[in-house]
Amino acid sequence: MQLDGQIAVVTGAASGIGLAIAQSLAEQGARVILSDINPEPLQQAARAMGADFEICDVQSDAQLTQMITGVTQRIGPIDIYVSNAGVLSMDPTHAASTPDDLWQRAWDIHVMSHVRAARILLPDMIARGGGCLINIASAAGMLTQIGDAAYSASKAAAVSFAENLAIRHGDDGIAVHVVCPQYVASPMLGYDNAAPDDLPNDLPDGLITPRDVADAVLQAMADGRVLVLPHAVVGPYFQTRATDHAKWIKGMQGLNRRAKTAQARSASDFSKLV
Ligand SMILES: NC(=O)c1ccc[n+]([C@@H]2O[C@H](COP(=O)([O-])OP(=O)(O)OC[C@H]3O[C@@H](n4cnc5c(N)ncnc54)[C@H](O)[C@@H]3O)[C@@H](O)[C@H]2O)c1
């Protein structure tokens, strides 16, 4: 896929999936601008790639607007915009125990940053007859992340918003991709590694690398596919959820029970050590 000279912005690009997508787009010839809230790793990553960077907290409407309009004025109209920044919340105890400010943060980062970016970018993309919006959601948005209700609900809303974009603006030449991976070996899951190619070879079952996600994104761009599922199991699980919801809920309840038992076991193993 040739992206020669296309201008691409990636948020949350200091590490993990965002960095891997930024690298892949650059390898295809795009002029990539890396953006993140975290200045040090962002500058390091941008320096290593020889790319421009923009510090931006996507939770802030003002910063997001300034970043997008700034890039457009200084470098040119944005062809590819990757809304990738994301955070876990993790329910402290029960499913409603995450405090309101973390629900708001999840909503702002996982949903409103996608909405606000599209609001700024769409009029120009429509006028030019093309553009590409890539929104990184999660399999949690399709299947639920046990133990993180704010993450699951906001990612579900992100999937829904991307579907709206694709349905409303396919005829305007806007390519939309919504990316829903399961577990990816990034700093978010404790893989403290900003270089996706340096990850260990013996990843646990089901865990893929940020580079695998980037490969799936580029393939979807080439195929013109909206829903990007880097893990093959997600499609069949989603189908079960749609066609036999009761079976899916039962299966998830079983998973929840197993997760609780494993947690209790690791807590009691720990108590033997101390
Ligand atoms: N790692 C996984 O298992 C997994 C699975 C499915 C989806 N995802 C999603 O993929 C995306 C990338 O996550 P990752 O796994 O690469 O994790 P990561 O922690 O490596 O990357 C997230 C990046 O987002 C940045 N960020 C956080 N809050 C921000 C804000 N307010 N403004 C700007 N930048 C901000 C962080 O500094 C970080 O560089 C996220 O949206 C995440 O929800 C991750």
The ligand as a Gaussian input file, in Angstrom:
#p B3LYP/6-31G(d) Opt

LIG

0 1
 N       -3.084000      -3.341000      25.024000
 C       -4.245000      -3.952000      24.824000
 O       -4.413000      -5.131000      25.215000
 C       -5.354000      -3.266000      24.074000
 C       -6.418000      -4.058000      23.607000
 C       -7.455000      -3.435000      22.922000
 C       -7.425000      -2.077000      22.680000
 N       -6.383000      -1.338000      23.154000
 C       -6.414000       0.104000      22.897000
 O       -5.311000       0.456000      22.095000
 C       -4.989000       1.826000      22.308000
 C       -3.494000       1.961000      22.571000
 O       -3.179000       1.303000      23.783000
 P       -1.820000       0.513000      24.022000
 O       -2.185000      -0.880000      24.354000
 O       -0.859000       0.779000      22.936000
 O       -1.369000       1.172000      25.411000
 P       -0.205000       2.226000      25.745000
 O       -0.419000       2.544000      27.180000
 O        1.098000       1.731000      25.280000
 O       -0.579000       3.471000      24.817000
 C       -1.543000       4.415000      25.144000
 C       -0.947000       5.780000      24.867000
 O       -1.987000       6.739000      25.058000
 C       -1.402000       7.860000      25.706000
 N       -2.459000       8.607000      26.385000
 C       -3.152000       8.276000      27.507000
 N       -4.004000       9.248000      27.833000
 C       -3.861000      10.228000      26.904000
 C       -4.471000      11.497000      26.702000
 N       -5.402000      11.957000      27.542000
 N       -4.080000      12.231000      25.635000
 C       -3.135000      11.777000      24.784000
 N       -2.507000      10.599000      24.933000
 C       -2.873000       9.828000      25.972000
 C       -0.386000       7.262000      26.691000
 O        0.572000       8.215000      27.104000
 C        0.187000       6.137000      25.848000
 O        1.343000       6.538000      25.136000
 C       -5.866000       2.291000      23.472000
 O       -6.976000       2.999000      22.990000
 C       -6.292000       0.997000      24.126000
 O       -7.513000       1.128000      24.816000
 C       -5.335000      -1.897000      23.834000

